Amino acid sequence: QVQLVESGGGLVEPGGSLRLSCAASGITFSLYVMGWYRQAPGKQRDFVASITSSGRANYADSVKGRFTISRDNAKKMVSLEMNSLEPDDTAIYYCMAHLSGSNLDYWGQGTQVTVSS
């Protein structure tokens, strides 16, 4: 049974920081590209960042320079360090695992991030 469990969301003031984590189980972690997506109320789910097993990262333009994705293959975890948060970053953040070379994706349940004063 595949599980992706996110943690670390919450309420933060503009300019603040949060660190999201995602613990994976039930998959051969090293075979998966791991990523973060977000969905704001009334909007589609958008790509935020991804990282390959070898550590190559990719970011949405809106978060470049503010967010950093990392992974620990031994612990089967992926994290998203978010700095200089803005109200537009408010969304539910989802962890995603994509099996390389396939159409197979797994999703977590999401964690709420709210940026507000």
C-alpha positions as MATLAB code, in Angstrom:
seq = 'QVQLVESGGGLVEPGGSLRLSCAASGITFSLYVMGWYRQAPGKQRDFVASITSSGRANYADSVKGRFTISRDNAKKMVSLEMNSLEPDDTAIYYCMAHLSGSNLDYWGQGTQVTVSS';
ca = [
       0.000    0.000    0.000;
       1.469    3.300   -1.124;
       1.290    6.190    1.300;
       2.537    9.750    1.020;
       2.039   11.656    4.259;
       2.635   15.398    4.326;
       3.353   17.467    7.412;
       4.539   20.934    8.348;
       1.769   23.161    7.045;
       0.266   25.977    9.056;
      -0.338   29.682    9.369;
       2.560   32.056    8.800;
       2.879   35.805    8.328;
       4.062   37.280    5.029;
       7.830   37.075    4.803;
       7.921   34.049    7.058;
       9.127   30.508    6.469;
       7.758   26.993    6.637;
       9.195   23.568    5.970;
       6.970   20.866    4.527;
       7.876   17.206    4.709;
       6.515   14.132    2.968;
       7.149   10.600    4.166;
       6.744    7.863    1.562;
       6.053    4.193    2.107;
       5.117    1.271   -0.121;
       7.302    2.395   -3.052;
      10.880    1.898   -4.191;
      11.686    5.506   -3.448;
      14.769    5.761   -5.646;
      12.709    4.978   -8.761;
      10.446    7.975   -8.265;
      10.678   11.624   -9.102;
       9.239   13.421   -6.085;
       7.394   16.676   -6.313;
       5.213   19.269   -4.658;
       2.081   20.768   -6.149;
      -0.361   23.273   -4.709;
      -3.979   24.180   -5.154;
      -5.472   27.476   -4.064;
      -9.242   27.830   -3.533;
     -11.053   27.924   -6.853;
      -7.900   27.275   -8.856;
      -6.303   24.295  -10.554;
      -3.525   22.285   -8.984;
      -0.177   23.748  -10.036;
       3.367   22.449  -10.108;
       5.687   23.883   -7.454;
       8.895   21.849   -7.497;
      10.295   18.431   -8.275;
      13.475   16.495   -7.625;
      14.931   13.404   -9.234;
      16.559   10.569   -7.356;
      19.961   12.002   -8.224;
      18.979   15.373   -6.799;
      18.238   17.402   -9.897;
      15.612   19.980   -8.927;
      13.112   21.942  -10.970;
      10.965   24.862   -9.803;
       8.002   26.876  -10.920;
       9.042   30.418  -11.816;
       6.831   31.794   -9.045;
       8.882   30.085   -6.320;
      12.421   30.165   -7.740;
      14.842   31.652   -5.250;
      12.372   31.284   -2.370;
      11.652   27.553   -2.171;
      14.102   24.667   -1.973;
      13.202   21.031   -2.510;
      15.334   18.226   -1.108;
      15.077   14.491   -0.603;
      16.581   11.819    1.611;
      16.507    8.527   -0.269;
      17.507    6.509    2.779;
      14.633    7.907    4.849;
      12.208    8.000    1.901;
      11.402   11.628    2.563;
      11.106   14.774    0.501;
      11.002   18.275    1.934;
      10.132   21.737    0.738;
      11.750   24.682    2.478;
       9.668   27.784    1.836;
      11.065   31.231    2.574;
       9.831   34.770    1.967;
       6.291   33.489    1.875;
       3.632   35.640    0.242;
      -0.163   35.611    0.548;
      -0.305   34.153   -2.979;
       1.479   31.076   -1.646;
      -1.628   30.198    0.348;
      -2.851   26.805   -0.844;
      -3.109   23.158   -0.045;
       0.277   21.615   -0.792;
       0.396   18.070   -2.132;
       3.283   15.648   -2.249;
       3.526   13.634   -5.466;
       5.560   10.585   -6.479;
       6.041    9.916  -10.188;
       7.452    6.598  -11.354;
      10.097    7.472  -13.914;
       9.254    6.360  -17.445;
       5.599    5.687  -16.697;
       2.259    7.403  -16.246;
       2.022    6.273  -12.632;
       1.602    8.970  -10.019;
       0.772    8.830   -6.340;
      -0.527   11.737   -4.289;
      -0.669   12.619   -0.645;
      -3.696   14.052    1.122;
      -2.288   17.549    1.250;
      -1.335   20.031    3.941;
      -2.713   23.542    4.278;
      -0.384   26.516    4.084;
      -1.872   29.904    4.902;
       0.134   33.111    4.569;
      -1.649   35.968    6.277;
      -1.075   38.759    8.736;
];
